Amino acid sequence: MAGMKTIIEPFKIKSVEPIRVTTREERVGLLAEAGYNPFLLKADDVIIDLLTDSGTSAMSAKQWACIMDGDESYAGSRSFYRFESKVREITGFRNIIPTHQGRAAEHILFSLLGGAGKHFASNTHFDTTRANIEVSGAEAHDFLTAEGKRPEFRAPFKGNIDLPAFKRFVDEVGAENIPLCLMTVTNNSGGGQPVSMANIRETSVFCRSRGIPFFIDACRFAENSWFIKTREEGYADRSVLSIAQELFSYADGATMSAKKDALVNIGGFLAINDDALAMTARNSLIVTEGFPTYGGLAGRDLEAMAQGLEEILDEDYLRYRVRTAEYLGERIVAMGVPIIEPPGGHAVYIDAKRFVPDIPAGQFPAQAVSCALYLEGGVRTVEIGSVMFGKRDAEGRHIAPPMELVRMALPRRVYTQSHIDYVIEVVEEVWKRRAELKGLRFTYEAPVLRHFTARFEPLR
Ligand code: F0G
């Protein structure tokens, strides 16, 4: 495609799913019924679903063929060996343990290594990762580089770990109390921003010098490898596969939600070099997930994952993929819409603090923008701000997290450019009428993970 300006979707469509088009009037009622919480909408009432890129990928014809071809043997399935050899080719890890999704791998790993008095470190822990660490009794600490905390600031690798801060922390609590450092690539909670190879290498060298195992949260490893190829000096001529191989070579293991960069609707794995740790992990897997050659999945799922891991490293795909988020970002930035810049690999994050500066954090500005996007055009997004991460002090006053974001996550290979153009128009309409947006207040709030089930009413 060299020379052409338009980066096309490098696939054609063989099977389609109809979209039910609702009217604004219908959506007024549907949103009220859902308690102004897009999580509670029926997917059939959504026109463009940007809630998540997780498990929402379109599988290829070859992957669907794998579904038929999967070997459903309880033990020693051929599909497991194909999956294992594909993961090993990319990551080089010794022990590959399939799980039904990312958090199952996290649960096994952190229940083995966690416990009271232990501290885990990361550029940013994803919420399920943090939850699995905290459930074990241990503490999770994020050391995101300072530039990663400034939404409007453009830098190539805003997902990096702040290595000096991490080093100080190791001196403070003692390396013996840190069972693991986990690098999340790309950094989902920090705006889908990539981590540089230099940062990964230096963190690995430091961890090894202090005897701290270094792991990768590999959900979006291919997107991160593409950013390294296009943004980091010395990688332009390398294949994405060889970049991914180098990235994993610095680590002692990985957790992976295959629902992202393995292009499947369900699946994941835990990879570990240490044979003794892998043995205890497999024993735990047998209790919670299944036998080590299927681990909570069907043989067909393992087969589809192996195929997906092959397809994700296609550079025409990755160029189109990253360009999609960039295109959406560029177009709305040109209207003046504030986002986390530059756009990440899998999503564009609207900065609601600057979008609706008059709505205070306690009235959930990002939730208000997310609701408006649904009302305006049936576009479903997710709030990542005070609803998801807000806390209360002893007097019940709202304590806001540092950012109020609306994530527009892009499912893989699902929407075409005209769908994205439609989303851009919807954002434009909401942006024009931003002064009319009102905050919200809770009418129901669950004690934990309240964002999933909360109900609201709009403030007048
Ligand atoms: N790590 C990261 C960085 C993630 O983004 C996710 C999931 C997980 C771990 C957990 O994986 O869902 O397979 O158990 N992120 C999804 C999202 C849910 O919408 O960003 P899982």
Residues whose N, C-alpha, C, O or C-beta is under 5 A from the ligand:
A	BS01	F0G	L51 T52 D53 S54 Q101 G102 R103 F126 T128 T184 T186 N188 D217 C219 S257 K259 G267
